[in-house]
Amino acid sequence: MVNLGNTQKPNQIKQLRAFCRAAQNGSISKAAERLQLSQPSVSLQIQSLEKELDTVLFERAGPKIRLTPAGELLLEMALPLVEGVEKLSESFAARLGSVNSGTLSIASGEATLLYILPELIKEFSTKFPQVDVRLHNVTGRDGMKLMREDEVDFAVGSMLDEPDDMVYHPIYDFTPALITSTDHPLASLKTVTLDDISPYGLIVPPRYLSTFNVIDLVFQQHNVPYSVALEVGGWEVIKRYVEMGAGVSIVTDICLRGNENLAVIPMDMYFPARSYGAVIRRGKFLSPQAKCFLELMDSEFFSKQTVPPQRRGNDKHPGSLITSL
């Protein structure tokens, strides 16, 4: 039977911190590196915690560890406590009306870094110049890993499938469009069908990204064949090759600033709108810096009891400013 014992023991928060970091990283050695402790020290802290709680928290198979059901329950209970203690001084200062220190770490993909975050980062840094802002340019999968290991406060990007341990708050909404060179045969058309696109080679993002999967799915659903002229990552690179006439592409208008030498034709009759927003690990303790940034993204972020409604991206960013590009 689990015995919670005396929760006021002075070393218990250290034990819980060691346990949480080991659970997040799936490794005692990685937890020790993160905590700047020796591996034996971390192991002893976890063993002492298991002894105090009279339960086994990890299944051990060589260097690899995996949470037991009891370990999963403790992680759910302990992680907010550990994070709260680590952010205590910052939270205290914030309650006194001051957010003038600390770090804000955000994971995001290239599209978010280029088209959504610049103005937000500029405004945030102007309001809170003493906060150290760190941006991590990662794919969706790597962003999830950073959040699960508590290396970042949250991610900003697009999400099609929401994992059980994440919460997605869509904030901006963007429209799909076909882009071609200005002298392309399709450029003069006001509306374009999938059959119209079929004879021309598509420039598509890498196949491991969800953007490609959506394009592929739509063509398959309508039984329309298509060919790939070029597979390349990054909206800016795709736009450049389309301008050169190397092919046509279907993009989300988040990447269209209005000064490109391109023909743009809406494709929302076939492709769904794409939302971008904040992704937060479920149960995550949000630092004052993180809360301020999220409120900057959406002033009603924390007052809404349900998922925030999507907002047109070019309402906030004139010119149409992980798994996504």
Helices and strands as residue ranges (DSSP letters): H 12-25, H 28-35, H 39-53, E 58-61, E 64-67, H 69-86, H 88-95, E 103-108, H 110-111, I 112-116, H 117-127, E 132-137, H 140-148, E 154-157, E 166-174, E 176-181, H 194-197, E 201-204, H 210-221, E 227-231, H 235-243, E 249-252, G 253-255, E 262-266, E 274-281, H 288-297, E 311-312, H 313-316
